[in-house]
Amino acid sequence: MDISNSKSLFANAQNFIPGGVNSPVRAFKAVGGDPLFIKKADGAYLYDEDDNRYIELINSWGPMILGHNHPVIKEAVIKAMESGTSFGAPTAKEIEIAALITKMVPSVEKVRMVNSGTEATMSAVRLARGFTGRDKFIKFEGNYHGHGDSFLIAAGSGAITMGAPNSPGVTIGTAKDTLLALYNDLESVEQLIEANKAEVAAIILEPVPGNMGLVLPEEGFLQGLRKLCDEEGIVLIFDEVMTGFRLAKGGAQEVFGVTPDLTTMGKIIGGGMPVGAYGGKKEIMDFVSPVGPVYQAGTLSGNPIAMAAGLAMLQYLDQEPGVYNQLESIGNKLVGGVKQSLSKLGLNYSMNHLGSMYSLFFSEEKIIDFETAKTSDTALFGKYFQAMLKRGVYLPPSQFESLFLSTSLKEEHIEYIIQANEESLKEIL
Ligand code: PMP
């Protein structure tokens, strides 16, 4: 496969951009080789600067749930562009998207739009602190909530693959208010609450973590957190930046029937434009400025182009019958095929799967948390990644990420991926 244009672009990019990329995991450090520079994307495919074509299993890290360049989103963006790119003033579309979000995610009674998942989680924790008058919060090892200072402590995603979960530049003063619990371990949460009685403002978690590879909550874990929060006056925040509008209309909270106080959202709600949001109970959200004392603002927040893309996406997901069944069926077929190949090859690698998200771990352990995720053979994953790429399948370039499927995957794509997976495993083992 010729990737000479990507190679020379990457060499040049490094002169002007740190590491040649605007987000670390894109540099392929965890899997070796040069990153591909992408020229365009359409449906289930990405095209690089050397005109190689790849089947997409990242989908912009989640947002492109309908595949790339979907006509509904494209038309909404083009139409919005005709009326200007930013006003810095309220628009009717903002009410429409906020109302739709509250309908699709019933725990969200009011919502504030921001520009990224990072902004959403930073703002949600500030709000929980302002609301409760407490300083500390609990997060879980291997969960990623963006790059806000107080979250860069045992964080997942690129923060694991870059080998720097505790980033320089995060002060001890900041870090001391972030309490670390173990995912799927209620006792670790109880101990922290006990040791910091009446000081914990919030518990924030990915209800279904995708940033240490995909991990599922064990029976009773989310319910247990809800109960603890109720007993202790702690704000429960579900970070549904990945899972929101993907696992179901109402996200992981709908799938598991557990209602958080606040929810953070991103990715899909922007239809591929830079958008995040946080929302939840009215009484908490009304603590946000200008109605309440907790300050949070944004020059480009509620941007008209981003709102048009996001609204078109959410309307489609809300109204198109069978879209979640379709995602489910694509996930089941693909994961079923990969599992069949594993057993045919006599491999006991662990797989976690829910709907249109899954991870194949190069480990034989059941992956339930950060500790078990770290038992994966990341060097072998790197070889697997390259073997798949050579066959035209674009996977997340790290063991510690989930795959994201889109409705644009048809039968022929699924069959091709299953076959490529089997050949790749044979090649690397
Ligand atoms: N929360 C979760 C669960 C995420 O997966 C991410 C990004 N992958 C973020 C927050 C941060 O979002 P962003 O990259 O848009 O800042």
Residues whose N, C-alpha, C, O or C-beta is under 5 A from the ligand:
A	BS01	PMP	S116 G117 T118 Y144 H145 G146 E206 D239 V241 M242 G266
